[in-house]
C-alpha cells in the first residue's frame, strides 16, 4: 500500500494510490497519516478499505511529506563505508546518530531554498524508515515488526554550517526545506527486504549517486534496535539511514548546489523525488 498526503502546504489531506496508481482521498476514513494510523492495527484498517470506492482526487495536486506529526527525525551518519571515506571520516564502530529539525521537512517536489550565507549546500539520497508500533529496547530480530513502512529522504546538508560552525551537524542539516520526504510511504509488506534497494541521485541530469542499501554498515533492523536503546521510537518517527557515496563534498573538486539546479532522486519501489533549488529570500 502506498500512502500519500496531498494539498497545499499546511493543508494536506490523507490519501492512497489505488491498484491503477490513481490518487484516492482518505479524509473520511482517517484524520491523517500519523500516529495510530501507522500502527499495525491502523495499517490493517486502511488496507481493508475498498480503494476503488474512495473519492478520486482530480488533477495533479501538490504532494506533501507522506507522514504528518513527525515527532523525531533521526539521522544516521557515515553508514556506508565508501561515503565515510569520501567524507574523510573513519568507519564508525557504532551508528552515528544525530537529529534533524522537523521544521526541515518538506514535500518531495517542493523547491529547496539555498539558505542565506550558504557556500556548500549538498545532497544525500537516503532510505527513510517510518516507525509504526512503538519501539523501546527492541531486539534486532523483532525490530522490523515496529516499522510501518519506507520512504525516500533527501538529507540535504550545508557542509560549512555542518563542519565549520562549531562541528555541530544539526546546524548543517536543519535548514528550512532540507528534509524532503516521499512521494509515498510504502508499507513494509511491499518491501520484504529493505537491504536490497537500489538508490540514485542526479543533479542537472548528471548521475552522482548510484548505490544500494545492501552496502549499509548497519542495516535497518540493527538501527531500529540500537536507537530504541536510547529513546522510545513512537509511531510516525522517521529514521534516515545514511547515504551512499557520490555527494558533492566527495567530488574532486567538490561540487555544491546553486540556485536553479535540479535534483532528481529515487529508490527502487519507493518512487522518485524532484526538487529545484532557489535563492534565499
FIGULUM-644926 format. One record per atom (N, C-alpha, C, O): x, y, z. Coordinates in steps of 0.1 Angstrom, whole numbers, padded with zeros to 4 digits, always signed. Layout:
REM residues N
XYZ...
This chain:
REM residues 281
+0008-0012+0000+0000+0000+0000+0009+0012+0000+0019+0013+0007+0005+0022-0008+0012+0035-0009+0003+0046-0004-0007+0049-0009+0008+0052+0007+0001+0063+0014+0007+0076+0011+0019+0077+0010-0002+0086+0009+0003+0099+0005-0005+0110+0013-0015+0107+0019+0001+0122+0012-0007+0134+0017-0006+0144+0006+0004+0148+0001-0018+0149+0002-0019+0158-0009-0025+0171-0005-0034+0172+0004-0022+0182-0012-0027+0195-0010-0017+0205-0007-0005+0202-0006-0021+0218-0005-0012+0229-0002-0005+0227+0011-0010+0220+0020+0007+0233+0012+0015+0231+0025+0007+0236+0037+0002+0247+0037+0006+0228+0047-0002+0231+0059-0016+0227+0058-0023+0227+0068-0021+0222+0046-0035+0218+0045-0036+0205+0038-0046+0202+0031-0025+0197+0039-0025+0184+0032-0036+0174+0038-0040+0175+0049-0041+0166+0029-0051+0156+0032-0046+0142+0030-0037+0140+0021-0050+0132+0038-0045+0119+0036-0051+0112+0023-0062+0115+0019-0043+0104+0017-0047+0096+0006-0039+0084+0003-0030+0081+0011-0043+0076-0007-0036+0064-0011-0036+0063-0026-0045+0069-0032-0027+0055-0031-0028+0052-0045-0035+0038-0047-0031+0028-0040-0045+0038-0056-0052+0025-0058-0044+0016-0067-0032+0019-0071-0049+0005-0071-0042-0005-0079-0038+0000-0092-0028-0005-0098-0045+0010-0097-0041+0016-0110-0032+0028-0109-0029+0034-0119-0028+0031-0097-0019+0043-0094-0027+0056-0093-0021+0067-0093-0040+0055-0093-0048+0068-0091-0048+0072-0077-0049+0064-0068-0049+0085-0075-0049+0090-0061-0063+0091-0056-0072+0096-0062-0065+0085-0044-0078+0084-0037-0077+0092-0024-0067+0091-0017-0088+0099-0020-0088+0106-0008-0092+0097+0004-0102+0090+0003-0085+0099+0015-0087+0091+0027-0094+0099+0038-0095+0094+0050-0097+0111+0036-0101+0120+0047-0113+0115+0055-0114+0117+0066-0122+0107+0048-0134+0102+0055-0130+0090+0064-0138+0086+0073-0119+0084+0061-0115+0072+0068-0105+0074+0080-0105+0067+0089-0097+0085+0079-0086+0087+0088-0083+0102+0089-0083+0108+0078-0080+0107+0101-0077+0122+0101-0065+0125+0094-0064+0136+0087-0054+0117+0094-0042+0120+0087-0033+0107+0088-0036+0097+0095-0023+0107+0080-0013+0096+0080-0003+0099+0092+0007+0105+0090-0007+0095+0103+0000+0099+0115-0004+0090+0127-0015+0084+0127+0004+0090+0137+0000+0083+0150-0005+0069+0148+0001+0061+0142-0017+0067+0154-0023+0054+0154-0025+0048+0141-0026+0036+0139-0027+0056+0131-0029+0052+0117-0017+0044+0112-0018+0036+0102-0005+0045+0118+0007+0039+0113+0010+0026+0121+0019+0019+0117+0003+0023+0131+0005+0010+0138+0000-0001+0129-0007+0001+0119+0003-0013+0134-0002-0025+0126-0017-0025+0125-0022-0028+0114-0024-0021+0136-0038-0021+0135-0043-0010+0126-0053-0012+0118-0037+0001+0126-0041+0012+0118-0039+0009+0103-0047+0012+0095-0027+0003+0100-0024+0000+0086-0034-0011+0081-0039-0010+0070-0037-0021+0090-0047-0031+0086-0060-0025+0083-0067-0030+0074-0064-0015+0091-0077-0009+0088-0077-0002+0075-0087-0003+0067-0067+0005+0071-0066+0012+0058-0066+0002+0047-0072+0004+0037-0059-0009+0049-0058-0020+0039-0071-0026+0036-0074-0031+0025-0080-0026+0046-0093-0033+0045-0103-0025+0037-0113-0030+0033-0100-0012+0034-0109-0003+0027-0109-0007+0012-0099-0012+0007-0120-0005+0006-0122-0007-0009-0117+0005-0016-0124+0015-0017-0104+0005-0020-0098+0017-0026-0106+0023-0037-0107+0035-0039-0112+0014-0045-0120+0019-0057-0132+0027-0053-0137+0034-0061-0137+0025-0041-0149+0032-0036-0145+0046-0030-0154+0054-0027-0132+0049-0028-0128+0061-0022-0129+0072-0032-0127+0070-0044-0132+0085-0028-0132+0096-0037-0119+0098-0045-0108+0098-0039-0120+0099-0058-0108+0102-0066-0104+0117-0064-0112+0125-0062-0091+0119-0065-0086+0133-0065-0082+0137-0079-0074+0131-0086-0088+0148-0083-0087+0153-0096-0074+0161-0098-0069+0167-0088-0069+0161-0110-0057+0169-0113-0045+0163-0108-0044+0151-0106-0035+0172-0106-0022+0168-0101-0018+0176-0089-0010+0186-0090-0024+0174-0078-0022+0182-0066-0007+0181-0061-0001+0171-0064-0003+0191-0054+0010+0190-0047+0010+0178-0037-0001+0176-0031+0021+0171-0036+0022+0161-0026+0031+0166-0015+0042+0172-0017+0026+0165-0003+0034+0168+0009+0042+0156+0014+0041+0145+0008+0049+0158+0025+0055+0147+0032+0044+0137+0035+0034+0141+0040+0046+0124+0032+0036+0114+0034+0032+0110+0048+0023+0103+0051+0040+0116+0058+0037+0113+0072+0035+0127+0079+0043+0136+0077+0025+0128+0087+0022+0140+0094+0026+0139+0109+0028+0128+0114+0028+0150+0116+0031+0150+0130+0043+0142+0134+0043+0135+0144+0053+0143+0126+0066+0136+0129+0072+0141+0142+0075+0153+0142+0074+0133+0152+0079+0138+0164+0094+0138+0164+0100+0148+0169+0101+0128+0158+0115+0128+0157+0120+0124+0143+0114+0115+0137+0129+0132+0138+0136+0129+0125+0150+0126+0129+0158+0135+0130+0153+0113+0129+0166+0108+0134+0175+0104+0122+0170+0097+0114+0187+0109+0122+0195+0106+0110+0207+0098+0115+0212+0098+0126+0212+0090+0105+0224+0081+0108+0235+0086+0098+0233+0086+0086+0246+0089+0104+0257+0094+0096+0267+0084+0093+0269+0074+0100+0274+0085+0081+0285+0076+0078+0282+0062+0078+0289+0053+0083+0270+0058+0073+0265+0044+0073+0269+0036+0061+0264+0025+0060+0277+0042+0052+0282+0035+0041+0297+0037+0041+0301+0049+0041+0305+0027+0041+0319+0028+0043+0326+0037+0032+0335+0045+0035+0321+0036+0020+0327+0044+0009+0323+0058+0010+0331+0067+0006+0311+0061+0016+0308+0075+0019+0316+0081+0030+0320+0093+0030+0319+0073+0041+0328+0078+0051+0341+0081+0046+0347+0091+0049+0346+0073+0037+0359+0076+0031+0359+0089+0023+0369+0096+0024+0349+0091+0015+0349+0103+0007+0347+0116+0015+0351+0127+0011+0342+0114+0028+0340+0125+0037+0352+0127+0046+0353+0136+0054+0362+0118+0044+0374+0119+0053+0372+0115+0067+0379+0120+0076+0362+0106+0069+0359+0102+0083+0361+0087+0084+0360+0080+0075+0365+0083+0097+0367+0068+0099+0353+0061+0098+0343+0067+0101+0354+0048+0095+0342+0040+0095+0338+0038+0110+0346+0034+0118+0325+0041+0114+0321+0041+0128+0320+0027+0133+0316+0018+0126+0323+0025+0146+0322+0012+0153+0307+0011+0158+0303-0001+0160+0300+0022+0160+0286+0022+0163+0279+0032+0155+0285+0041+0149+0266+0030+0153+0259+0040+0145+0261+0055+0150+0260+0057+0162+0264+0064+0141+0265+0078+0144+0251+0084+0142+0245+0084+0132+0245+0089+0154+0231+0093+0154+0231+0108+0157+0238+0114+0165+0223+0115+0149+0220+0129+0152+0206+0132+0148+0199+0124+0141+0201+0144+0152+0187+0148+0149+0187+0159+0138+0196+0167+0137+0176+0159+0131+0174+0169+0121+0161+0176+0125+0151+0169+0128+0160+0189+0125+0148+0196+0130+0136+0192+0121+0138+0191+0109+0125+0190+0127+0113+0187+0120+0108+0198+0111+0101+0196+0102+0113+0210+0114+0109+0222+0106+0116+0221+0092+0113+0229+0083+0126+0212+0090+0132+0210+0077+0123+0202+0068+0126+0201+0056+0113+0195+0073+0105+0186+0065+0098+0193+0054+0092+0204+0056+0098+0187+0042+0092+0193+0030+0086+0182+0021+0089+0170+0024+0079+0186+0011+0073+0177+0002+0084+0173-0008+0094+0179-0010+0081+0162-0015+0091+0156-0024+0094+0164-0037+0104+0162-0044+0085+0173-0040+0087+0181-0052+0088+0196-0049+0087+0204-0058+0088+0200-0036+0089+0214-0033+0103+0219-0037+0113+0212-0037+0103+0232-0040+0116+0239-0042+0125+0238-0029+0119+0238-0018+0138+0238-0031+0147+0238-0020+0154+0251-0020+0160+0255-0029+0153+0259-0008+0159+0272-0007+0173+0270-0003+0176+0265+0008+0183+0276-0010+0197+0277-0006+0197+0287+0006+0193+0299+0004+0201+0283+0018+0200+0293+0029+0209+0305+0028+0220+0304+0021+0206+0315+0035+0214+0327+0035+0228+0323+0041+0229+0316+0051+0239+0328+0034+0252+0326+0038+0258+0312+0034+0269+0309+0038+0250+0305+0027+0254+0291+0023+0265+0292+0012+0264+0300+0002+0275+0284+0013+0285+0282+0003+0287+0267-0001+0293+0264-0011+0281+0258+0007+0283+0244+0004+0271+0235+0006+0271+0226+0014+0260+0239+0000+0248+0231+0001+0249+0218-0007+0253+0219-0019+0246+0207-0001+0249+0194-0007+0237+0185-0006+0227+0188+0000+0237+0174-0014+0226+0164-0015+0230+0151-0008+0241+0148-0007+0219+0143-0005+0222+0130+0000+0209+0122-0001+0199+0124+0006+0208+0112-0010+0197+0103-0011+0198+0093+0000+0208+0087+0002+0187+0090+0007+0187+0081+0018+0174+0073+0019+0163+0078+0015+0174+0061+0024+0163+0053+0028+0157+0058+0041+0165+0058+0051+0144+0062+0041+0138+0066+0054+0129+0054+0059+0122+0048+0052+0130+0052+0072+0122+0042+0079+0112+0049+0088+0116+0057+0097+0099+0045+0086+0089+0051+0094+0084+0042+0105+0081+0030+0102+0084+0046+0117+0080+0037+0128+0065+0036+0129+0058+0046+0127+0060+0023+0131+0046+0021+0132+0042+0018+0146+0035+0025+0153+0047+0007+0152+0045+0003+0165+0056+0008+0174+0068+0006+0171+0053+0014+0185+0063+0020+0194+0074+0009+0197+0071-0002+0199+0086+0014+0198+0098+0005+0200+0106+0011+0211+0111+0022+0211+0109+0002+0221+0117+0006+0232+0125-0007+0236+0120-0017+0240+0139-0006+0235+0147-0017+0238+0143-0030+0230+0143-0040+0236+0141-0028+0218+0137-0040+0210+0149-0047+0204+0159-0041+0202+0148-0060+0202+0159-0068+0197+0160-0066+0182+0150-0061+0175+0171-0069+0177+0173-0068+0162+0164-0078+0155+0158-0075+0144+0161-0090+0161+0153-0100+0155+0138-0095+0153+0132-0099+0144+0134-0087+0162+0120-0082+0161+0118-0068+0157+0107-0062+0156+0130-0061+0153+0129-0047+0151+0120-0043+0139+0113-0033+0140+0120-0051+0128+0113-0047+0116+0098-0048+0119+0090-0043+0111+0093-0055+0129+0079-0056+0133+0074-0042+0138+0062-0040+0139+0083-0033+0141+0080-0020+0146+0080-0009+0134+0078+0003+0137+0082-0014+0122+0083-0005+0111+0070-0004+0103+0064-0015+0100+0064+0008+0101+0052+0009+0093+0055+0008+0078+0048+0002+0071+0066+0014+0074+0070+0014+0060+0082+0022+0057+0089+0026+0066+0084+0025+0044+0096+0031+0040+0093+0043+0030+0083+0043+0024+0103+0052+0029+0101+0064+0020+0115+0069+0017+0125+0065+0023+0115+0078+0007+0128+0084+0003+0130+0097+0011+0120+0104+0014+0142+0099+0015+0147+0112+0022+0158+0118+0013+0167+0111+0010+0157+0131+0011+0168+0138+0006+0174+0146+0018+0169+0156+0022+0185+0140+0024+0191+0146+0036+0200+0157+0032+0212+0156+0032+0194+0169+0028+0203+0180+0024+0211+0185+0035+0207+0184+0047+0223+0190+0031+0233+0194+0041+0240+0207+0037+0243+0208+0025+0243+0216+0046+0251+0227+0043+0265+0224+0050+0266+0225+0062+0275+0220+0042+0287+0215+0048+0295+0225+0056+0301+0221+0066+0295+0238+0052+0302+0248+0060+0295+0249+0074+0302+0250+0084+0282+0250+0074+0274+0250+0087+0277+0237+0095+0279+0238+0107+0278+0226+0088+0280+0213+0095+0293+0212+0102+0295+0207+0113+0304+0215+0094+0317+0213+0099+0325+0225+0104+0334+0223+0113+0321+0237+0100+0329+0249+0103+0323+0258+0114+0329+0267+0118+0310+0255+0117+0303+0263+0127+0302+0256+0140+0291+0254+0146+0313+0252+0146+0314+0245+0158+0313+0230+0158+0312+0223+0168+0313+0224+0146+0313+0210+0144+0300+0203+0149+0300+0192+0153+0289+0210+0148+0276+0205+0152+0267+0202+0140+0262+0211+0133+0266+0189+0137+0260+0185+0125+0246+0191+0123+0241+0194+0112+0238+0192+0134+0224+0196+0133+0223+0210+0126+0213+0212+0120+0233+0218+0128+0233+0232+0122+0233+0230+0107+0226+0238+0100+0240+0221+0101+0241+0219+0087+0230+0211+0081+0230+0210+0069+0222+0205+0089+0212+0195+0084+0198+0201+0085+0189+0195+0080+0196+0211+0093+0182+0215+0097+0177+0228+0091+0166+0233+0095+0183+0233+0080+0178+0245+0074+0164+0242+0068+0161+0230+0065+0156+0252+0067+0142+0250+0062+0142+0243+0048+0150+0247+0039+0134+0233+0047+0133+0226+0034+0144+0216+0032+0145+0210+0021+0153+0213+0042+0164+0204+0040+0160+0189+0043+0169+0181+0044+0147+0186+0043+0143+0173+0046+0131+0168+0037+0120+0165+0042+0132+0169+0024+0121+0164+0015+0118+0149+0018+0128+0141+0018+0106+0145+0020+0102+0131+0022+0091+0127+0012+0083+0135+0008+0092+0114+0008+0082+0109-0001+0087+0106-0015+0099+0104-0016+0078+0104-0024+0065+0109-0025+0054+0100-0017+0044+0105-0014+0058+0088-0015+0048+0079-0008+0054+0073+0005+0067+0072+0006+0046+0069+0014+0050+0059+0024+0046+0045+0019+0034+0043+0018+0055+0037+0016+0052+0023+0011+0053+0014+0023+0063+0013+0030+0041+0007+0026+0041-0001+0038+0050-0013+0037+0054-0017+0026+0054-0018+0049+0065-0027+0049+0062-0041+0042+0072-0048+0038+0050-0044+0040+0047-0057+0033+0051-0056+0019+0053-0067+0013+0052-0044+0013+0056-0043-0001+0072-0042-0002+0077-0043-0013+0079-0041+0009+0093-0041+0009+0098-0052+0018+0102-0049+0029+0098-0065+0013+0102-0076+0022+0116-0076+0027+0119-0081+0037+0125-0069+0019+0139-0069+0023+0144-0054+0021+0148-0051+0009+0145-0046+0031+0150-0032+0029+0165-0031+0026+0170-0020+0023+0172-0043+0026+0186-0042+0023+0189-0047+0008+0200-0051+0005+0179-0045+0000+0180-0049-0015+0175-0038-0023+0168-0041-0033+0177-0025-0020+0171-0014-0027+0181-0006-0034+0190+0000-0027+0180-0005-0047+0189+0004-0055+0185+0019-0052+0173+0022-0050+0194+0027-0052+0192+0042-0049+0201+0050-0058+0212+0046-0061+0196+0062-0062+0204+0071-0071+0200+0085-0069+0189+0088-0064+0209+0094-0073+0206+0108-0073+0213+0115-0084+0225+0112-0087+0207+0124-0092+0212+0132-0102+0210+0146-0100+0200+0151-0094+0220+0154-0104+0219+0169-0104+0221+0174-0118+0231+0172-0125+0210+0181-0123+0211+0186-0137+0213+0175-0147+0221+0178-0157+0208+0164-0145+0209+0153-0154+0222+0144-0152+0224+0134-0159+0231+0148-0144+0243+0141-0141+0242+0132-0129+0239+0137-0118+0244+0119-0131+0243+0109-0120+0255+0110-0111+0266+0107-0115+0252+0114-0099+0263+0115-0089+0263+0103-0079+0273+0098-0075+0251+0099-0075+0250+0088-0065+0243+0076-0072+0233+0078-0079+0248+0064-0070+0243+0052-0076+0247+0041-0067+0257+0034-0069+0238+0038-0057+0242+0028-0046+0231+0018-0044+0222+0017-0052+0233+0011-0033+0223+0001-0029+0223-0001-0014+0234-0001-0008+0212-0003-0008+0211-0004+0007+0218-0016+0012+0221-0017+0024+0222-0026+0003+0229-0038+0008+0243-0034+0013+0248-0042+0020+0248-0023+0010+0261-0019+0014+0261-0011+0027+0272-0005+0031+0250-0009+0034+0250-0003+0046+0259-0010+0056+0260-0022+0056+0266-0002+0065+0274-0008+0076+0264-0014+0086+0266-0025+0090+0254-0006+0090+0244-0011+0100+0231-0011+0093+0226-0001+0088+0225-0023+0092+0212-0025+0084+0201-0019+0092+0202-0015+0104+0189-0019+0086+0177-0012+0091+0174-0019+0105+0171-0011+0114+0174-0032+0106+0170-0038+0118+0179-0035+0129+0175-0032+0141+0192-0034+0126+0202-0030+0136+0200-0016+0141+0201-0013+0153+0197-0007+0132+0195+0007+0135+0183+0009+0144+0183+0016+0154+0171+0003+0141+0159+0004+0149+0162-0001+0163+0158+0005+0173+0168-0013+0164+0171-0019+0177+0181-0010+0185+0178-0007+0196+0191-0005+0178+0201+0003+0185+0195+0016+0190+0197+0020+0202+0188+0023+0182+0183+0036+0186+0172+0035+0197+0171+0043+0205+0165+0023+0196+0155+0021+0207+0161+0019+0220+0153+0019+0230+0173+0017+0221+0180+0015+0234+0181+0029+0241+0181+0030+0253+0182+0040+0233+0185+0053+0238+0172+0062+0239+0172+0072+0246+0162+0059+0231+0150+0067+0231+0138+0058+0227+0141+0049+0218+0126+0060+0232+0115+0053+0226+0111+0058+0213+0109+0070+0211+0110+0050+0203+0106+0053+0190+0090+0052+0189+0085+0042+0193+0084+0063+0185+0070+0064+0185+0064+0063+0171+0071+0066+0161+0051+0060+0169+0045+0059+0156+0047+0073+0149+0044+0083+0154+0052+0072+0137+0055+0084+0129+0069+0089+0130+0072+0098+0121+0077+0085+0139+0091+0089+0139+0097+0083+0127+0094+0073+0121+0107+0091+0122+0114+0087+0109+0129+0086+0112+0135+0094+0118+0135+0075+0107+0149+0073+0108+0155+0074+0093+0150+0066+0085+0164+0083+0091+0170+0084+0078+0184+0077+0079+0192+0081+0087+0186+0067+0071+0196+0056+0074+0209+0058+0068+0218+0049+0068+0212+0070+0062+0226+0072+0057+0226+0072+0042+0216+0067+0035+0237+0077+0036+0237+0079+0021+0249+0071+0016+0260+0071+0022+0248+0066+0003+0260+0060-0003+0269+0071-0009+0266+0083-0008+0280+0067-0014+0290+0078-0019+0284+0085-0031+0274+0081-0038+0290+0097-0034+0287+0105-0046+0281+0118-0042+0276+0125-0050+0282+0122-0029+0278+0135-0025+0287+0146-0031+0298+0143-0035+0282+0158-0031+0290+0169-0036+0303+0171-0029+0313+0174-0036+0304+0169-0016+0316+0171-0008+0327+0161-0013+0338+0164-0012+0323+0149-0018+0332+0139-0022+0338+0141-0036+0347+0133-0040+0333+0151-0044+0338+0152-0057+0351+0159-0057+0355+0166-0047+0359+0158-0068+0372+0164-0068+0373+0172-0081+0375+0167-0092+0371+0185-0080+0369+0193-0067+0354+0192-0063+0346+0187-0071+0351+0196-0051+0338+0195-0046+0328+0202-0055+0332+0212-0061+0316+0197-0055+0305+0204-0063+0293+0206-0053+0289+0197-0046+0289+0219-0053+0278+0222-0044+0266+0228-0052+0268+0233-0063+0254+0228-0046+0242+0233-0053+0242+0248-0053+0247+0255-0045+0236+0253-0064+0234+0267-0066+0220+0269-0071+0214+0260-0076+0214+0281-0070+0201+0284-0074+0199+0280-0089+0207+0283-0097+0188+0273-0091+0185+0269-0105+0188+0254-0108+0184+0249-0118+0196+0248-0099+0199+0234-0101+0187+0225-0099+0177+0229-0091+0186+0214-0105+0175+0204-0103+0181+0191-0099+0189+0185-0105+0176+0186-0087+0179+0173-0082+0168+0163-0085+0156+0167-0084+0172+0151-0089+0162+0140-0091+0168+0128-0084+0180+0125-0085+0160+0121-0076+0165+0110-0068+0154+0100-0067+0142+0103-0067+0159+0087-0065+0149+0076-0063+0155+0064-0056+0167+0063-0055+0146+0056-0052+0149+0043-0046+0139+0033-0051+0127+0036-0052+0144+0021-0055+0135+0011-0061+0124+0008-0052+0125+0005-0040+0112+0008-0058+0099+0005-0051+0094+0017-0043+0082+0016-0039+0101+0028-0042+0097+0039-0034+0094+0052-0042+0091+0062-0036+0095+0051-0055+0092+0063-0063+0104+0072-0065+0116+0067-0063+0102+0084-0068+0113+0094-0070+0109+0108-0066+0097+0111-0064+0119+0116-0063+0116+0130-0059+0123+0139-0070+0132+0134-0078+0119+0151-0070+0125+0161-0079+0124+0175-0072+0113+0179-0068+0135+0181-0070+0135+0195-0064+0144+0205-0072+0154+0201-0078+0139+0217-0073+0146+0228-0079+0151+0237-0068+0144+0239-0058+0164+0241-0069+0169+0250-0059+0167+0264-0062+0167+0268-0074+0164+0272-0052+0161+0286-0054+0169+0294-0044+0174+0289-0034+0172+0307-0047+0180+0316-0038+0173+0319-0025+0160+0319-0025+0180+0321-0015+0175+0325-0002+0166+0338-0004+0169+0346-0012+0156+0339+0005+0147+0351+0004+0144+0355+0018+0137+0365+0020
